[in-house]
Amino acid sequence: MFKRVFFVLAVLAFLAAGNGWVTAAGGPEYKAVYVVTQGKEVATQTLYVKGSAKMRLEMDARTGAVQTIVRLDKNVVWVLMTGEKMYMEQKFNPKQWAQYQNDQDFFKEKAKKIGEEKVLGYNCAIYEYVDGNITTKHWVVKDLWINLRIIMLESGKEKLKMEAKELKVGPQADALFEVPNGYEKIELNFNLPGMGSQG
């Protein structure tokens, strides 16, 4: 159980880093389905985003029913284990979350535009960001600033890939971003890099 929790947290960090979903208030609402490959781990992930402060990530049932909700308005991450009807809670410092934010300014000022390509019928700009021996490429929907493909390379070798197979832009239900009634809270220390308490 905990192995799949930590895998979904690693994917969450990657998605947050790549999706630029932490942008100005009133950002897009959408549902996107991705295939994420990390080494030998392959999973289908469904990402729900509501504006600038709410995100939900669901793993497919084949790898374990784990759902993660990020609430920047509450400075909290919830990890739900649907089969057990339990959840874990992690407080975090929003200032430390900034390392995961690839917003419009990031792409315009720090990344390099290297081309354009259509993905799922959307016109995407391709950006490349190099940090030491890590290179990350992003296929970003123009105007919406939603990533449809991200590839991370380390010393030229692919380490992580996210590929969208579905994107639906439109309102998302508030209930998606809340802990369901009847779930029991359990204690477990878990952290994404840089996501510590505010103490």
Long-range contacts (C-beta under 8 A, 24 or more apart in sequence): 1-64, 1-81, 1-84, 2-188, 4-59, 4-63, 4-64, 4-66, 5-66, 5-79, 5-81, 5-88, 5-190, 6-190, 7-38, 7-41, 7-43, 7-59, 7-63, 8-57, 8-59, 8-66, 8-68, 8-79, 9-68, 9-79, 9-190, 9-192, 10-38, 11-36, 11-38, 11-43, 11-45, 11-57, 11-59, 12-57, 12-68, 12-70, 12-77, 12-192, 13-100, 13-192, 13-193, 14-38, 14-150, 14-152, 14-160, 14-162, 15-45, 15-47, 15-57, 15-162, 16-55, 16-70, 16-97, 16-100, 16-101, 17-99, 17-100, 17-101, 17-102, 18-102, 18-136, 18-138, 18-147, 18-150, 18-162, 19-47, 19-49, 19-102, 19-146, 19-147, 20-101, 20-102, 20-103, 20-104, 20-106, 20-107, 20-140, 20-145, 20-146, 20-147, 21-49, 21-52, 21-55, 21-146, 22-52, 22-72, 22-97, 22-100, 22-101, 22-103, 23-52, 23-103, 23-104, 23-145, 24-52, 25-51, 25-52, 26-51, 26-52, 27-51, 27-52, 27-145, 28-144, 28-145, 28-146, 28-169, 29-169, 29-170, 29-171, 29-172, 30-144, 30-146, 30-167, 30-168, 30-169, 30-170, 30-172, 31-166, 31-167, 31-168, 31-170, 31-172, 32-146, 32-148, 32-164, 32-166, 32-167, 32-168, 33-164, 33-165, 33-166, 33-167, 34-162, 34-163, 34-164, 34-165, 35-162, 35-163, 35-165, 36-160, 36-161, 36-162, 36-163, 37-160, 37-161, 37-162, 38-159, 38-160, 38-161, 39-159, 45-162, 48-172, 48-176, 48-177, 49-172, 50-172, 50-174, 50-176, 50-177, 54-177, 55-177, 56-176, 56-177, 69-176, 69-177, 69-178, 69-179, 71-177, 72-97, 75-198, 77-192, 77-195, 78-179, 79-190, 80-179, 80-180, 80-183, 85-182, 85-183, 85-184, 86-183, 86-184, 86-185, 86-186, 87-179, 87-183, 87-184, 87-185, 87-186, 88-185, 88-186, 88-187, 88-188, 88-190, 89-185, 90-190, 90-191, 90-195, 91-197, 91-198, 92-192, 92-195, 92-196, 92-197, 92-198, 93-195, 93-196, 93-197, 93-198, 96-194, 96-195, 96-196, 97-194, 97-195, 99-193, 99-194, 100-194, 102-129, 102-138, 103-145, 104-145, 107-138, 107-140, 107-145, 111-138, 119-148, 119-149, 119-164, 120-148, 120-164, 120-165, 120-166, 120-167, 122-148, 122-167, 124-148, 124-149, 141-167, 144-169
